[in-house]
């Protein structure tokens, strides 16, 4: 938390570790530390952490009546205004805990949604976040506000203007949210259609797409900035990039690619967000190459890498070729051996160390027989120049005894003009 930022809430973090929960559902020191970083990103201040070991979660209060009293006392002693649980809470558990603690209660999923709502900048990003929020809110309507349970028009005791056909306010709100969800889904379909059109144009121009993926705060935006000069804000905060950014990158003399930065992945990512962000993350499915950026300086890098792998599979991009980019290698303790292999590259996106080797690796993986050639086109075959402008990368045209064209051509285009290639300088 920076001193100039206004503190939104003083927060107590609560987590439960139980043998009956799945490993990814449990809270431990590492997940609580990550939760604290999320609170900082959201603008809150952590005033305490309570981690409980319990045989089974309590169906009503999740952590048990005694522990609830302990958390309540701790919140009062530290003037906390919110309790955030690292585990997912059911709507009824959240309602009961809010009543017993007397302060707002949120779970990890709700916190992540709040951060996404703050960070989304583009129309598409805001649509995706709003959809996820409504899907999260729908099962939690009951009891969140007392007015939602009021029967409109049956008792005669409601406020003026509330007399109606006998439908509860809760049912009215549910119908309203369902309508909003349907509208947002339609808007996102429009976004997908626009993206599909853009993809077709890139495929027509034979420009490969490289998608940068990785755990949140692994250094994806820093890498894109270093490669392309994109100027994306790259701060040491979780979820600093939510909207996909694409830039053209010249990898070598014969290869240009479109590089796309994507939203960072995180363990316990709300499933509403995985669904809602398909319009952004479906770029992965159509990429020619994935760069999986891994913060190798983080002691938890193997766990983080596995989280990303699982989500890549869930998004249908598991078969794509990839390069594992071990970033922040300059921050690894001396003497520690970094992973190595054919599809592994160690870099520092901050200093630029290792980037030439990464570009060479991208060039090799995406080499599709593209060549730079000089063509001597007869004037009666000048129509081929139009085809070259459409299907190749024309760099220079000179008119002399022939039309001399310097162009970067793919194999298909090269086959159509091969008889005019000037081989005198080879």
N, C-alpha and C positions, 0 to 999 in steps of 0.2 A: 504493500500500500504506500503510495507516494504521499508525502505530507500535504501537498497542495490539493489532493482529492478529498471530497467530502465523504465522510463515512456514512453509508446508508443505514447499516445496522450493526449492533454488537452481537456477535453470533457465538453460540455454544455448539460445538460439533459432537454428535453422538453416533456411536457405531456399535454393532452387535456381531460377535463371532460365535457361531454355533455349528456343531458337527452335522446337524441335519440340513444346513443350508449348502447349496453348491458353492464351490470355491470362488466363482466369480460373483456370488451374491454376498459373501462375507466381507466384513470390515476388518482391516488390520492396520498396522502402523503406516505402511506404505500408502494404502488407499486413503487413510485419514489425512496424511500429508498432502496428497493430491487434492483432496476435498478442501483443505485449507487454502491451497493455491487457487482453486476455483472461487472460493469466497472472496479472496483478494481481487481476482479479476472482476467479480461482480460489484466490487466497491464496498464490501463489508470488512469488519475487523473481527478476527477470531479472538475470543477472550478465554476460551478453555476447550479442552478435548476430553470426552468421557468415552472410553472404550470398554465394553462389557463382554465377558465370556459367560455364556448361558447354554444349558443343555438344549433347550428348544425356545423359539420365539414365543412370546405370549400372544395369543390370538387377539386380545383386546388392546393391549398397550404396547405390544412388541417387545419391550424391555422389562416388563413386570412392574407391579405397583410400587415396590420398594425403591427400585431404581428411578422411577418417575419422580418420587419425592426427593431423591438425591439430586436429580437434574434440576427440579424446580427450585430447591434451595440454592444450588450453585448459580442459577440464572438470576435469582434475587440478589445474591451477594455480589455479583459482578455486573449488575444493571444490564443484563442481556435482553435484547428485544426480539431475538429469534433463536430457534433451535433447528439445526439442519442435520438430518440423519443421512449417513453414508449408504444405508440400505434402502431399498424400495419399500415404501409403506403403502398399505391398502387404504382406500378412501376412508373406511371406518376408523382405522388406526390413527390416521392423520387427524380426523375430527375429534376423537377421544383425547389424543395427546394435546391438541390445541386447547381443549376445555380444561384439562387437568393442569397444564403448565401455565396457562393464562397468557401465553405469548404465541406469536405465529410459528407454526411448525411447517417445515419444508423437507422434502427428501432430495436426494442427489439429482434425480430426474428433473424435478421442478427447478432446482438451482441452475442446471445446465440450460434449460429452456429460457430462464430469465437472462442468462448471459447471451444466448443467441439473439434474444429480442433486443438487447442493447447494441449488439455488434453488427447486425445485418444492415447493410447500406443500400443495396440495389432493390428494385421492385421485386425481383425474383426471390432474393434472400428473405425479404420481409414476408412474402407470400408463404414461403416454406415454413418459416418460424410460426406464423399465425396458424397455419394448419396443424402443426405439431402441438401448439398450445391448446387449441380447441379439442383435439383428440385426448390430450392429457386431462383437460378440465371436465369433459363429459361424464365420466364415472364418479367424479368428485363433487358433483353439484349438490347432492343431498346433504343438507345440514351445514353447508359451508356458510350460508347466510340464512338467518331465520325467516326472512321474507319469502324464500323459495318454497317453504313448506306451507305457506298460507293458502287456504282454499279461497279462491276469489269468488265472492258472491253467495256463499252458502250460509254463513253464520250471521251476516248482517253486521258484524263487528269490525269489518275491515275498513280501511281508510276510504274517504270519499273518492268515488271514481273507480273503485276496485270491484264493484258488483259486475259479475260477468256470467258466462254460461256454466260455471261450476268446474272449470278446468283449473288444476293447481298451477301456481306460478312456476313450479318446478317443471311441469310438463310443457308449459309455454316456452320456457328457456331451453329445454331439450330440443324442441322442434326448431327453435331459432338457431341453435348451434348446429343441428343437422343440416339446415339450409345453408349456413355459412360454410360448413365443411364441403358440401356439394359444389358450391360456387368456387371455393378455393381450388378444389380438384380440377374443375374446368379451366381455371386460369393457368394452373400448372401444366395442363395438357397443351395449352397454347404455347407455353414456354418450351415444352419438349418439341413441338412442331418447328419452332424457330431454330432450335438447336440442330434438329435433323437437317434443315435446309442448309445451315452453316456447314455441317459435316459433309453434306453432299458436295458443296462447293470446294471444300478442302480436298476431298477425294478426287474430284475432277482435276484439280491442279496438282495431284500427286504429292501433296505436302503431308508427311507423316506427323502424327500427333504423339507427343510425349507427355504423360501425366505424372505429376509429382504427388506422391501420397506419403503418408507417415503419421505417426503419433503426434498429437498436438504439442507444439513447442519444440519440435525436433529440428527446426531450422529450414522448413520448406520455402517460406517467403524470402529468407536471406539468400538461399540458393538461387531462386528465380531472379532476384535483384542482381546478384553477382553475375549471372549468366547473360541477362538481357538488359540490365539497367532499368527494370520495370518501375522502381520507385515505390514499391508496396511497403507500407509501414511494417517493420519487423521488430516487434518488441518482445521482451522476455515475459510474455503473458500467455496463459492458455486461451485457445480459441481467438487469437487476434485476427485471423483471416477466416471469414465465413463465406465470402462470395468468390466464386471461381474467377481467376484472372488468367488470361491467355496472351502470350507474346510470341512474336516470330524470333527465332534464333538461328543464326547461321553457324552450323556446326563445323562445316568444312567447305572447301571450294565447290563441292558438288552436292552438298546437302543442306537444305533449310528445313526446319521443323517448327511446329507450333507447340510451345511448352505451356501446359496448364497447371496452375497451382490449385489445390483442392482444400476443402475444410479438413482440419486435423481430426484424427480418430482418437477415441479415448475408451478405456474400459468402462463397462456399465453404461455405454451410450444408450440413451433412451430409444426404445424401438420406434417410438413415434417419429424421432428425428431420422432414423435410418430410412423409414418410409417416405417422410416428407422431403428429404433431401435427395431422393432418387433423381430428380430433374437435374441436379448438379452432378451427383456422383455417377450418373449413367455415362458421363464422359469417359469414365474408366473402361467401360465395356467396349468402346469404339477406339480406344487408344491403340497405337502400334507398339508402344513400349511404356512400361511403368518404371519410374524411379522411386524406389522405396527408401525414403530418407529415415535413417535411424540415428538417434542421439546416443552415440557409443560412450559418451562421458557419463551417462546416467546409469547407476548401478542396476536399475530395473529394465535395461534396454531389451533384454531377451523377452521379458513378459510383454513389454510394449509392442515389440515386433510381432509377437504371436497374436495380439489383439488386432493389429492391422491385417495380418494374414487372414484371420477369421472373417473380418468384415469384407475383405476383397473377395473371398469365396462367396459370401452372402450376396454380394452385388453382381455376381456372375462374371468376374474378371480373373478368375483363378488360372486360366490357361494362357494368359497373355505373357509374352516375354518380359523379363524385368531385370533391372540392375539394383542390387542392394547397395545403397550409398551410405557408408558409415561416416556420419558428419560429426563435427566437433572433435576430430581426432587430435587437434592441438591441445585439448583439455584433458586428454587421457594421461594418467600418471606414467612417468618415464619407466621403461622396462616392461610395461604391459603389452602383450602381443595382441595386435588387432586381427580380426578375422580376415582371411584372404581366400581367393578363389577366382574362377573364370568370370563370374558375374558379380564380383564384389569390388568396390572402389572406396578407398578411405580418403576423405577430403576434410577441409575446413572451409565452409561457405563464408565464414567471416573474413579469413585471411586470403582465400583464393587458392590455398595449397591443395594440390591434387585435381584441380579443375581441368587442366589440359588432358590428363589421363582419362577423366570422365568423358570429355568430349570425344576422344579417340574411341572409347568403348561404345558410345552412342552411335558414332559413325559406322563402326564395324557391325553393330547389331542391326542397323537400318539400311545397310548397303544393299541396294536393289539393282545394282548394275548401272547406276547413273554415271554419265560421263560428260565432261566438257569437250565440245568439238568445234572445229571451224568448218563451216559448210560453204561451198562455192555453188550457189544456185544459179542456173541459167535463167535469163529474164523470162523465157517462156514458161518457166516453172515457178514464177513469182507467187502463185497461189499458196505454195508450201509455206511461205513466210507467215501467212495468216494462221495456218495450222500450228506453226511453231510458237506463235504468240499465245495461242490457246492451250497447247499441250506441253510446252517446255518453258524454260526460263531463258529468255532472249537477253543477252548482255550487251551486244554491240552489233550494229548493221552498217556496212559500208558498201557504196555502189561504185563499182569499177567495171572491168570487163564482165564480171559476174556480180551477183548479189552475195557479198561475203558476210556470213552470219556466225557470230560466236554465241553458242547456246549450251545450256546444260540440259541434256536429254535423258529421259528414262529409256529402258530397253524397247518398249513398244514404239515410242516416237522415233528412236534411233533406227529401228527396222525400216521405217518409211522413208528415211532420208539417207540411208547408209551409203548409197552410190555417190552422194555428193560430198562426203567427208573428205577434207583435205588432210592427207597423211604425210605431207612433205616435211613437217616439223617433228614427226615422231621417230 
